[in-house]
Amino acid sequence: MHHIATKLNISSTTVLRILHSYGNSVKPHYNWLPAVINMDEIKSTRDAKGAMSFVFMDGMKRQFTDILESRTIEDLTKYFKRYTKSARDRVQIIITDMNYTYPKLVETVFPNAIVITDRFHIVNNVVVGFNQTRIRIMKKFAPSNIKYKALKRYWKLLLKPNGKLDISVYRNFTNIHGLNTENSVVETLLGFNKELNHAYEALQAVMSSVRLRDNSRLRIVLDPSQEYPEEMEKHLASLRTNQSFIENALRYKYSNGPLEGTNNKLKVLKRVAYGFKSFLNFRLRIHLMFSVKKVPSRKAARH
């Protein structure tokens, strides 16, 4: 706003007044909601009601819809209850991360909707559990031990889908004896500890289930009778809690990717503006950012 004021030789207050004049044009229409809604959160402004703001978008058109200053279930229920019943009944799919709040909206606000857990967060959940297991096992060895160094150096190979590990090119790997392929390095690392091997099997099973959209394979790895390392079990337990939502993720094509991209743009906006004190100004600026269309240049128009 200071930049605009300087360029046009007007005061910042005038720019702010013009920004606020767009307030009526960004008011939501309470008689319509998209059939597919992406939901996520972003760090809010200083004066906002909550530390995190709620962001949602049209999952079909991939268009930003609105941002709310709080993400609590009470505030979200109150907001969405403003919409007509026919608008809320129209919502069929809600896509979210592993947040436990948003699925509760199905019980009270969107009776015809199903919940889909974003596939990235499914895989990331078990990756975190596996890394915690690897670090615990790695610390059983002295830092000078070759096993400690190998587990610390080649952790990325353990996270790589085992079908993509190279099996033909032999070369020297630091802290691994002799010539090896990526596949043989992973086999060597897993041979250090049975717990690590078991956690690796669970990680690869979840990753392949998501990649192949195979719910039957997922049910096998999430079977409570399986015994996994403590760190892995903690994260798999959260997947079991959301198992029906996760199976929906493997059944349908939708994901939270478009909204994650939108959130990145909002973070860039905050960084470029050196932060926002006012949530009202932040919200208006976001709506302007996504509603103003670029005008093609004369050169592009001629072509």
N, C-alpha and C positions, 0 to 999 in steps of 0.2 A: 504493500500500500504506500509506503514511503517512496518507493521507486516510481510508482505511477504519479504520485503527487509532484515529485521533482520534475518528471518529464512534462507534465501538463501545466506546471507552474500554479498548482492549487494546493490547498492545505490537506493534510492527512485526514482531518475530520470530514472534509467534503468527500473524500474517497470512501471513508467508512460509512457515511450517510448513504452514498450510492449503493454500496454493498448491502446495507440493510434494506434498501428499497426492493431487493429481490426476495425478501422474506416471504411475501404472500405467494410468490410463484413456485416456491418449493414446499408448500404445505402438502401433506399426503392426501390422496383421495381415498376416503374410507369405504368406498364401495367396490374396490378391486384389489386383489392380491395375485401374484404369479402362481402358477401351478407348482413350480419348483423353486424353492427358496434356499439359497446358500447363506449360512450363518457363521460368523466369526467375531473376534474382538480385537481391539487395538488400544494401546495406551492412550488414555484420555488427557484432557487439559486440566489445568490447576483448579479451575472453578467448577469442574463437572461433579456430579453427584457421586459417581463411582470412579475408582482408579482406572478401570477399563471401560471403554465404550463398545457398544454392540453395533456391528455392521452387518447389513444383509443386502442381497442382490437377487435379481431375477436370474435363476439358473438356466432358463431356456434361452433368453436373449443375451445373457451375460452382461446385463446392465446394472449399474449401481442403483440401489433403491433409496436407502436412507441410513443414517447413523444416529444412535441414541446414546445419551450420556451415561447410561447405566446398563448393566447386563444381568442384574438380579432377576430371579424368576418372578418376583412380585411386580417389578417395574415392567418387565416384558409382557406379562399377562395383562396388566393394566393398559399398556399401549396397544396390543393387538386386539383386545376386547373392544376398542373403539371402532374397529372395522365391522362391517355388517356381517351377519351370520353367513349369508350366501358367499361373501368374499372369503371368509375363513374356511368354509366348506370346500371351496375351490382348490385349496392347497392340497396337493397329493404327495409331495416329497419334500423332506427337510434334510439338507446335507450339512454336516457339521464335523468337528474334530471329536476328540474323546471327552469333551466337556459334558459333565453330567447334567447341566442345567437345561440345555435346549431340548433334549428329548421329553422333558416334563411338559413342554408346551403342547405336545400331542394329546396328552390326557385332558387338558383343560381348554385349549384354544383351537387346535386343528384336529378334529375327530376323524377326518378322512385321510390323514397323512401318515406316511411311513417315514422312518428315520434311516438315513444312510451315513455310516461313518466313513470319512474320507480315507482312501486307500493309503495315502502317504503316511498318515498318522498311525495306521495299523502296523505298517512295516517299521516305522520309526520307534514304535513302542517296544518291539522285540529287539531291535538293534541296541537300544539303551540297556535293556536287560542283559543282552549278551556281552556288551562292553563292560558292564559292571562285573560280570562273572569273570571275564578275561583279566581285568585289572586285579581282582582279588587273588586269582590263581597266580598271576605274574608276580605279585608281591610276596608270594611264598618263597621265591628264590632271591638270592642276594643280587643287588644291582650289577655286580661284576659277573654274575652267572650268565653263560651264553644263552640259556633258555629265557631268562628275563629279557635280555637284549633282543632276542628273536621275536618274542611275543609283543614287545613294545614297538619294534620296527615294522613288522609285517601285519599289523592289525587290519589294514585296508583289504588285504587278500582274504581275510576271514569273513569280511562283510560282502565280498563279491559273490554273485550267484555262482554256485559250483559248476553249472553248465557252461559258464563263460571263462572259467580258468583255463589258461593255456596248458596244453598237454604235449606239445611237440618241440618247443624251443627250449633247449637246455643252456643254462648259463650259471655264473657264479652269483650266489646270494650271500651277502655279509651275514656272519654268525650261523650259517647253515653249511654243513660239511659237503664238499663235492659239488658236481654239476647237478642242477635241479631245474624242473619246470615249476610254474606257479602251482600246479596241482600237487606236485610232490612236496613243495614247501608247506602247503596247507596240511597235508597228511603228517608231516613231521611235527608241526605245531600242535595238532590235535593229539598226537601220541604222547605229549608231555603230561596230559591229565585226562582222566575219564570224564570228570564233570564238564570240562571244556568241550569235549567231544559230544556229550549229550546235549549241551546247550547249543552247539553248532548245528546239530541235527534238527532241533526245534526251530532255530532261526531260519534255516534253509527250507524247512517244510512250510513255514508261514509265508516266506517270500515267494516260493513257487505256487502256493495256493492262491495268493493275490495275483501273481503274474498270469496264471492259467485260469483264473476265476473258478477254482475247484473247491466247492464247499465241502465235499466229502473228505478231501485231504485235510482241510482245515479242522473239521470235527475230530479227526483222529489225533491231531497234535494238541487240541484243546481238551482232550479227554482228561478229566480230573484224576483218573487212576494213574496217569503218567507221573513219574517222579523226576522233576527237574531241579537244577541248582536253585537255591533260595532267591537269588536276584532275578533269575529267569521266571521262576514261579510267580513272583510278585507281579510282573508285567503281564504274564499270560492270564493271571486271575482277572485283571481288568478287561482283557479281551473276552473272557468267558462272560463277564457281566454284560458286555455289549454284543454278545455273539449274534443275536438276531439282526442288529444293525449292521454288523460286519458282513453277515451273509447277504444282506441287501446290497452292500457295496460290491460284492462279487457277482451279483445278479443283474445290476443295472450299470449303465455307462457313466452316470454322473459322478463328478468329484468336486472338491472345493478349490481346485486349481485356479479358476478364474477369480475367485474372491481373494485368494492369497496374492495374486498379481495386483489386484486393486489395493490391498493393504500395503503392498510395497510402495505404490504410488503415493498413498497417504503419508507414509513414513518419510518419503522424499520431500513431500510438501511441507511437513513439519520441520524438517532439517533446513530446507532452503529459507523458510520463514523464521528460523531461529526459535521455533516453538510458538504455540498459541496460548495466550492466557484465557481467552474467552471461548467457551464451547460454541456459542452462537456464531461468532465469526468463523470458527473452524468449520462448522457444519455448512454455512453459507458458501464459504470458499470451496469446499469439496463439491457441492452441488454445481457451482459455476464451472469448476474444472471438468466435470463429466458431461455438462450440458452444452457447453460452447464447442461448436464444431470448427475444425480448421478450414479456412478458405483456401482453395487451390491457387497456386501462383499463376500469373499470366502465361508463363512459359509452359506449365503443365496443362493449362486450359487449352492452349493452342494445339498441343499434341493430342 
